[in-house]
Amino acid sequence: MAYVTRVAILGGGPGGYEAALVAAQLGAEVTLVDRDGIGGSTVLTDCVPSKTLIATAEVATEQAESSELGIMHNDHAHVDLARVNARVRRLALAQSADTAASVERAGVRVVRGTGRLAPEDRVVVDLRDGGTEEFTADATLLATGARPRILPDAEPDGERILTWEQVYDLKEVPERLIVVGSGVTGAEFASAYNALGSDVVLVSSRDRVLPGEDADAAVVLEDVFARRGLTVLSQSRAASVKRTGDGVVVTLSDGRTVEGTHCLMAVGSVPNTENLGLSECGVELDSGGFVVVDRVSRTSARGVYAAGDCTGVLMLASVAAMQGRTAMWHALGDTVHPLDLKTVAANVFTSPEIATVGWSQAALDAREIDARAVKLPLATNARAKMQGISDGFVKLFCRPGTGIVVGGVVVAPRASELIHPISLAVEASLTVDQMARAFAVYPSLSGSIAEAARRLHLRD
């Protein structure tokens, strides 16, 4: 196979810019076609903005629940949402600029515009400032992302009916916010706005929030939601959302109505795969319009790869980045390890956070894997008691014969930081005894991970 030297990347999100950095490191001539700004929606309108908003919500929650620690507040804290959102936008732009600088320092040529595939390995770019540019690539990566799903009877207006990309234009905390959708995005925003002072109603079409997450974790979160005054309408499907002057009315499929001042639609994403010349170039799409890829990010077309949300493979920034890097390692003949979804760590940034890695409790219950499990409540952890933490747990899964760690769940403040040792154990096929022998600081929340490992000890 001829050595690949010319690489084209369509899309500047994590899948795209991480691929560009790898390709440049391996000596390729890289052209990155970027439409919206380096970092893509992850940095500009989705992950970075939402987690910045959530950081403010975390401080509000800690203040509201600090009386047990002896800290008393005479006045209710006021959240200046206009100032919060100004910070959100400022940090998003700063992160985009930092990422763009690193890409350009690596020698990547950035073309501002919208790219599409053309026959005979060509790429055509409609330039942002007018005109077109056309060039040939030995390998092309599609990293065009996705956008919020819009329902016909719930058209966002950017003022009262909002997608998660539009909430950062709000100047005041919504008095009564109806969140439609109880997946990760819906749960995160419901949790955040509840902490910021909104009366939040979460409309869930399923029997519980976070139907795709650990059931025990979802129960903890629902209990916390109820204690904090957040209303969950389970098994309730939104049929329409209409604006009524300074408010909104959400009509449910059973005829009930819910009134609020604002509505946030969080009903999934659709891939940005239109008008890319994919069918003409032999790139297969699935029934949802996502690009079909294998575990090294190859599409059905020779020399064309895809990464990130446009593939629908675990729509996480970390997965997009790994898909992009993997694509370039494969295309440029470097050592490559196919993507293994059983080693992916993920986090739901609610309060408390829910972090997972590896095999799930649902898989154990369905006998998809033979594994032992232990669950330790954080309420018995010394550090948790000191910090006033009563909600959450650590759960660990291991193989019965070898004790090899195959998965875990952490529900806790900053669970995203605590999951890493379990993630390392899953990736390296460590045993529970190896985890147990590693020192944990006392007192610490991570001590519960070591304790869970000790509980799963296999006697020789």
Summary of the structure (lengths in Angstrom):
residues: 460
radius of gyration: 23.4
end to end distance: 51.5
largest distance: 72.1
contacts: 1625
relative contact order: 0.12
helix: 34%
strand: 25%
